[in-house]
Amino acid sequence: MEIFSHHTSTHTEYSRKLEESEIRFRSLIENSTDIILVIDGTGNIVYGSPSIEKFFGTKLTDLTGASAFSFMHPDDIAEHMETFMQVLSSPGVSISVKSRAYTKSNQLIWVEGIVTNMMETEGVNGIVCNFRDITERVMVEKRIQESEDLYKNLFNKSPLPTWVCCTESLRFLEANEAAVQHYGYSREEFLERTAFDITPAENQYELKELLHSGDITLHQQLIRRHVKKNKEIIFAEVLAHTINYKGHNCYLIVANDITEKIRLRHQLMEEKINGQKEIMQAAIDAQEKERAHIGRELHDNVKQILSIARVCLEHGKDNEPVQQHMVRRAAEMINTAIAELRELSKSLIQGYQQEIGLQLSIDNLLESIRIANRFHIKFDFSVMEENRLDDKLKMTLFRIIQEQLNNILTHANAGNIDISIRQLGNVLSLCVADDGKGFDVQQKRTGIGITNIINRAEIFNGHVEIDSAPGKGCRMLVNFRI
């Protein structure tokens, strides 16, 4: 009787502990945030934890007997059917799975978990699936991947040579196709080198100093000398940014080859210097020409006149009958010499005269040309308020007309010349046209007359246009903004 009583007591205690264990187990399942499913050998659901209603919006009563595969994305069913067969044939084996699934509202979510064959476990007798919703994590990973893909696409397709370098050693970690094509190294060769390998030896110390100073991170463009694989030296405009690359601090370095730009800049500077030299030489030549002209005039004309005056005075000095006549003759010769000197001086200083203005100064210039030459010259002056123009600009206009008239007189063999100065709003236009033999504007000119005109116009930001062709005369238009 005592033995039976003891056995009953032990059984009661065992039942109580079993019940407590079941309560704890059920409590854990029902309050778990994970999705727990038990499916039978055909893939139908025999049990689902309450959390499934939270994620899928489906009541537990609607799940029983439904196929677990009916929730999956159609593209994933074949793969997971194969996994299911593998688990089914391997009791006690657990396999990790990841899948897309549809909620009751047809929203697509991502889940991952472990599928375990517990078909032979008493009280379970099914395949246990423990899942959790990883949709947010997958979306974040997708955005990260898209960002990385975008970066790689921009990096690889950039038309400018681009590298990723270690901040400490400047070793290349990445090189795009433009860098490969421009510098001659393959991508694999770049990854075995550093930025010092594309820097000439004489500039490597400067690069080390720049690296140690930290100025390379200032996001400002630097002009650097680079050396290609074939030893060609180039000038590159370099921009560097600090980035995080695969968890490491790196530089993203972009280089733009400006060698040709610098060459053209130097060429332009040389041309400008040569142009200035030509202008200076032309001024010197003009001075020498003017001096020669003065010398000839003084020697061939004035000297001869004064020589005759001296002869008259010497002849009349001791010859009283003709003395008065010789003195008068000498005085006439001296007056003639003075008149010649006056004309010579006038021709030397002829130019724009501020006291009479631009229009009258040009009229005087044209009148002197009309007298000495058989030209028909037409002059049109249409400026609203000449006195508001800068005197230096008026002098420039006068000198340009003077220069172009000299070109026409020397080279054009023209019969008619049209000159106009017109003001339209804030634009002042000078036009000089002739009907001479013209010239090919594309052909290199040996003289510097037109170069002088262009340089004079540029002082006041003027723009010169020349329209000419052989046999078609020449039309020169100069526009100034005032």
C-alpha positions, 0 to 999 in steps of 0.5 A: 500500500505504501509502495503504491502510494509512493508510486502515485506521488512520484507520477503526480510530481512528474506530471506536474513538472511536465505540465510546467515544462509544457507551459514554459515551452508554450509561453516561449513560443507564443511570446516569441518574436520569431515565426515558428511553423511546424509542417508535415511531410507533405509541406502542409502547416500543422502549427503556427506561432501567434507571431505569424499573425503579426507578420503575415496578417493571417489568423492561426485558424486559417493556416492549419492545413495550408501549404507552406509553399503558398506563401513563397515568391514563385521564383523561390519555390523550386529552390526551397522545394529541393531544400525541403526534400533534402531536410525530409530525408535527413532526420535531425539535420538543420539547414539555413534558408532565406526566402521571399514571402507574401503577406495576406495583403500581398506585401513582399517581405524577406525572411530567414531562419533554420529548418530542422527535421524533427519527424521522429521526435515524439510530440513534434513529429514534423519539420520545425521552421524558425524564421525572422523578418529581415526585410529592413536589413535586406533593404538596407543591404540593397541600398548599400549595394546600389550605392556601391554599384553606382560608385563603381560605375562612376569610378570605372566609367569616369573619363578622367584617370582615377585611383583609390590610394592608402592614406599612409603609403599612397599604395594604389588599391583601385585604378579605373580604365581611364588611368590604365589607358592614359598612363600605360600600366595595367590595373594589376600593375597599378595595384603593385605600385604607389603614387610615388611611381607616377611621380618623377624622382625630382618631385617625390620629396615634395610629394612626401612633404605634401603627404605629411603636411595633410594638405592633400585633403584640402579638396583643392586642385594641385598642379603635379608633374606625373610620369607615364609608364613610357617615361613621358612627363605630363602635367596633371591637375590633381584633386584628392578627397578622403574616403572610407574604402572597405573599412580603411581611410583612403584618398580618392584621387582624380587627375586631369592631364593639362599638358596640352593646355600648359603648352598652348598657354606657353605658346600663346605667351611666346606669341604675345611676347614675339608680338610685342617685340614686333611692335617694338621693332616696328616702332624702331623701324618707323623712327629710323624711317622717319629719321631717314626721311628727315635727313633726306628732306634736310639734305636734299631740299633745305640744305640746297636752299640754304646753300643758295642763300649763302652763295647769294650773300657771299656774291653780294658781299663785295659786289655793291651793284648787285648787293641789294638784289643778292640780299633779297634773293638770300632772304627769299631762300631763307624764307623758303627754307623756313617754310619747308621746315614748317611743312616738315614739322607739320607732317611729323606731328600730324595726329589727333588734336584734342583742341579741335576734336576727332572729326576735324583731326580726321578731316585734316588727315584725309585732306592732306591725302587727297591733295597728294594722291588721286583717291576719292575718299568718303568720310561719315562721322555719326557720333552723338556726343564726341566730347564724352568719348575718352581722349585716349580712345579717340587717339586710338581711333585716329591711329587705327585710321592712319595705320589702315590708310598707310596700308591702303596707300602702300599695298592696295592700289585702290581708287576709292576709300570709305571711312565711317565712325558710327555710334549705336547705343553703347557700341562705337564702330569704325569701318574702313573699306577700299576697292583695291586688290585685296588679299587672302586673310588666311595667308600669313602676313609679313607686315605688322600693320594689321597686328598694330591695329589689333593691338591698339584695339585690344587696349580698349577691348575692341574687336577687329574683323577683316573681310578681304579676298584677292581682287575684292578689296578690303573691309576692316570693322572695329567695334568698341563697347563704350 
